Amino acid sequence: MVILGLAVHYVQSIQLPRPLPAEEAGKLGFSEERAMGHLKVLTSFGPKPVGSENLDHALEYIVRVLEFIKSKANSRVFMEIERFRAKPGRNRLQGGLFKGKTLAYADLSHVLVRLSSKHSDDAEDNAILVSSHVDTVFTSSGGGDCGSCVSSMLELVRALSNIAQGFKHSVVFLFNAGEEEGLDGAHSFITQHHWNSSIRAFIDLEAMGAGGKSKLFQAGPDKWLVDVFAQTARRPSANIVAQDVFQAGLIKSATDFQVYREIAGLSGLDFAYVENGAVYHTQNDALKLVRAGSLQHLGDNILPFLVEVASSPELAHLGTSQSSKLEMVYFDVLGQYMVTFTRDFAKLLYSSVLIQSLLLFVGSMIRADQFSLPALLLAAFGVILSWIFSLSSAVAVAALLPRLCTYSVPYLAHPILAVGLFGAPAVFGGVIGHTLGYKLLRSYLVRSMPNSASVTAETEKFMFKAVFLMWLLVFGLGVWANAGSSYIAMAWLVIPSIAYGLKESSLSKNQAPRQLSSWTLLLGLPVPIVLTSDIFLSLPNVLISNLVRFDRHPGGGSPWVGNAVIAVLISAILCLSLSYLMPYIHRDPFVRSGAGVWISLSTIFIFLVSLSVVSYELVPAFTKDVAKGTYVVHVIEANMDKLSSESYISVSFTTPGGLGKEVQSLAESGFTCGGTERPDFVTFGVRKGCEKPSDLDEDLWQGRPNLTILSDHTVGDQRTTSVLLKTMSSNRWSLSIDTDRIQALQVDIITEETEMLVPKDDIAGIDGVHVLQFASGKNGPHVFNIELVWQKGISAETSSKELLKLRTDLNVLTPDAAKTLKLLPDFCTLFGKSTSPYTLAYLSRLSL
């Protein structure tokens, strides 16, 4: 069974198609060779944050490639290329990562392409959008996120430019800028561009790692798109579990999918690369990690899908929907086929199976002997003990690791060690707990059954039936939570139940009980293993990769919490997947052979070896490629005058755990390390880190932003305050507003003519704070008027918090920051995200 599970995982996640050279793919096919050529150029520009020269170079390259493709396109295909500069705008999303925030932007530039048939008069009336972002965080060249997507899109455009003559509808490609600053690029297109009214559906291409398979992880709400993908994709990789995990917030991220769904009400598909997730948003997200075949996998699936959608009359009938629910259940089987059905059908199917299972279970208890119900409850108690001992053992190790190792997550660079550190104790604890439950049940049956010869067989069967009860509970919870991934629990409940009925059921009460047959496992487990092995093996790896950026407030979390999350996940997977095997380990041949002892000793040995490896650092916790997420920021806390202002270098880490070897070199260079309540970067605060004073020279002082009160007046019971904000040379800033006192705000751009950026509107906050994030191109505005409308009846003394807190960022590496980076070992790498500062940040406050 283990071999089967590993084989399934290899086929579904590891195996990639052969990259096709240009000659073999031809004019009509997708060639990774051509796409990889674009990726090499795009990554050669380096990091491409919004407002950078590198981003301009990348957009210019994309235009040149598209113009060349147009010159070679089929003469019956109409290909339009457009550079689009968005007007200033603002976006407020209702859920997810950006809830309670206003995301504002200006001077964003995008590249658009529209392909349609010259022989279809109304082809431009309806279109499917293919979207991805050219910009990157300031720390990454975007080998995965999302240069791999953009380079694949260029190859898709080339192929479709020779195919689209037969299309009934058009295909629009959006190469957007601004996604990394809060999904601004997608928002500006869908709310401003004149093609937006023709978009009927969309594909969003993303990467939360580098390479591997491009997996469908969000879809809907319309079922037609999912069905077409299932029918046309050559190597589908998709699973509703990823959607459930993502939407539950276990992975703190967001994609343009949210904008197209929430703002435009469109149906779509969201694809992402997730391999090598630890390099996400770091300098290690490089071309070398994109495995051969990764781009081919995307192209082989998306190209035939686009051809089918653009050729089908059904696209014109897709309507918009404001429903936040994604209505499809989907999963692939061995990376070759896809199963899809609607949520309505899923509710009917799941409810039917659940009710029938409950009725069968209750009916069997009614017809059973008088000792059966107590015996079943004791068996269920044994399963519960197995879970308790398993979880407790794994979590205990998770809590101990920070005390025994230099780093709290010493397995990050080698995730297989998590199997030994958490999986081995989980199995050991599970076996101990199950054995205790087995002995309690057997003792009861010895006292209760007239025929003591059949006690062993009956004990096995009751323990097996208790597993049915466990899966029935898991299935019921999934149905109650409306989880699309409830099909997993259904498979583990139904298929083994059928196998049990075929091999173990007695036609007569007088028939002597038999021990469980091995055929029950051989018949009952292959299907569940095929359906779930890839999920069970991939999910821990994905979450381990996320530990690089686990601490949203650096140093603020307990060092063992991340370990505990992984430990609980691994323990739960093992308790579930080994549940049907547990009743077999107590039978006489197994016990007499000492196999149970050997299993226990083996788990202890694996654990001790794994613990020795990490505690003695026989393998490094981090490597140059899988590095510790780091913030190195030259902070200037600017007050009214230079003498009262502060300048210092701040070093903190997004990866959980204490300050390790990297602190030694910092301490020797004058840094003070430990608990701290600063800097407050507006979007998050540092709780533990290192800092060192730095000289505030005149050039740095001149770059400080300026917050000035222009007016503060009250009319009736309404108080209004106007504040002038000058960000100097910064095109990226974050402002927090105290919502305990402020009810609404309006932001205007001050140039030769005043232009509204954020219309006057009520604001909602998280923990009493509303955050306004702004990003623009290099020609964006630098002077703003902020009008604050106070809560009625609220005085200035109501809150002890500052009214406004401002952070302005500059993508500048000061000499002191550069020296600090050289002090850090190569396993520390700068991490970037929409809410994190650049390497030079100014902090200002305004109190009233």
Secondary structure, DSSP 4 states (H G I P E B T S, - for coil): -HHHHHHHHIIIII--PPPPPHHHHTTTS--HHHHHHHHHHHHHT----TT-HHHHHHHHHHHHHHHHHHHHS-TTEEEEEEEEEPPPEEE--SSGGGTTEEEEEES-EEEEEEEEETT-TTGGGSEEEEEEE----TT---TTTTHHHHHHHHHHHHHHTTTGGG-SSEEEEEEES-GGGTSHHHHHHHHH-TTGGGEEEEEEEEESSSSS-EEEEEEES-HHHHHHHHHH-SS--BBHHHHHHHHTTSS----HHHHHHHTT--EEEEEEE-TTGGGTTBTT--GGGS-TTHHHHHHHHHHHHHHHHHH-GGGGGPPP-------EEEEEETTTEEEEEEHHHHHHHHHHHHHHHHHHHHHHHHHS-TTHHHHHHHHHHHHHHHHHHHHHHHHHHHHHHHHHSSSS-TTTT-TTHHIIIIIHHHHHHHHHHHHHHHHHHHHHHHHH-S-GGGHHHHHHHHHHHHHHHHHHHHHHHHHHTT-TTHHHHHHHHHHHHHHHHHHH--S-TTSPP-PPPHHHHHHHSHHHHHHHHHHHHHHHHHHHHHGGG--SSTT-S-TTHHHHHHHHHHHHHHHHHTTTTGGGGGSHHHHHTTHHHHHHHHHHHHHHHHHHHHHTTSS-S--SSS-EEEEEEEEEE--SSSTT-EEEEEEEESSSS---HHHHHHHHTT-EEEE----B-SS-B-SEEEEEE----HHHHHT--EEEEEEEEEETTEEEEEEEEE-TT-SEEEEEEETTTEEEEEEEE-SSS-EEEEEEEE---BTTEEEEEEEE-TT---EEEEEEEEPTT--GGG-SS-SEEEEEEE----HHHHHHHHHS-TTEEEB--TTS--SEEEEEEE--
